[in-house]
Amino acid sequence: VVTKKAAGADGEKPTRQMFDKRESRRMNAKPFAAAVQRWRNKRATESCANAPGDGTGVAPDANALDRPESPPGGVKVYVRKRPLFAHEQARGEFDCVTVPECAAASAGAAPGGRPSRTVVIHNCQMRADLKRMFVKHSAFDVSRAFGEKCGSAEVYETAAAPMVAGALAGRVGALFMYGQTGSGKTHTMEHLEKTAMEALFRGVAGSSPLKGAAQIRVAYFEIAGKKCTDLLSPARNDIALKEVGGGAIGVHSAHGSVDPSEYRKLDVQLIGACEPTVRSVSELETIVAAGKARRATSATHCNAASSRSH
């Protein structure tokens, strides 16, 4: 955005001042926020499953809730929206993300108790003349979308509990978390980690109960660029990753998909890593806490101790 400054009393010539996109959105926060709210109000009574698509990417896909689950070994994508912090609101930021749901539905759920599988981003922009505003509403289909009122317990039951049950049954699982600094990854991860550690030793109840593990071997390492560091070593020793095994991993043959057991044929050895064995939740929590204390962090404008690694 470009603005002109009027000439001062001392005869100073008019100048122009530049604003970046974020600042222009803040300057026009009220009309932008009003436009987003109008979009939400218009769709407040629409069903997430039956909203008509108009080709603009605004309405959720009518078939999104009816798609089959990912096959064994497939990748599922979960999105969690967090509320704005007080300091963000004080800076003039406004909510531009929507997880479509009806007022009568629970947090993160579509009408009738069905989970929402769509997240909508309201991209507030300025036109080329830098005067007129417009909002582009873009909908994205995911495996499950959680609204800002959704609790961490519900996130765990959906995203992490099946993986824990699979591990107790002898299968392999992985959970990755992405998001910019300050997006709420640590808040969600801490609850998932604590609940998963308890479940691994307690076991899983239900129609297919699973007995808890008697002991667990733990490895905790950090990947930063091309360097891999052992976080369970007080000296933060470097370690090497070596792939062993193999087979038809991820290859689809003429006879159909590869059996999930094939994935276990590929293993990764941590050369030179400390891998202690624990026999209780408290021991596991102690080791994880020690590893976290050795992670590489640095201060950012959003977080005083932001992780610099994976």
ABEGO torsion letter per residue (X at the ends): XBBBBBBBAAGBBBBBBBBBAAAAAAAAAAAAAAAAAAAAAAAAABBAAABBBAGAGABBBAAAAABBBBBBGBBBBBBBBBBBBAAAAAAGBBBABBBBBBAABBBGBBBGGBBBABBBBBBBBBBAAGABBBBBBBBBBBABBBBAABBAAAAAAAAAAAAAAAAAAGBBBBBBBBEBBGAGAAAAAAAAAAAAAAAAAAEBBEABBBBBBABBBBBBBBBBEABBBBAABAAGBBBBBBBBEEEBBGBBBAAEBBBAAAAAABBBBBBGBBBBBBABAAAAAAAAAAAAAABBBBBBAABABBBABX
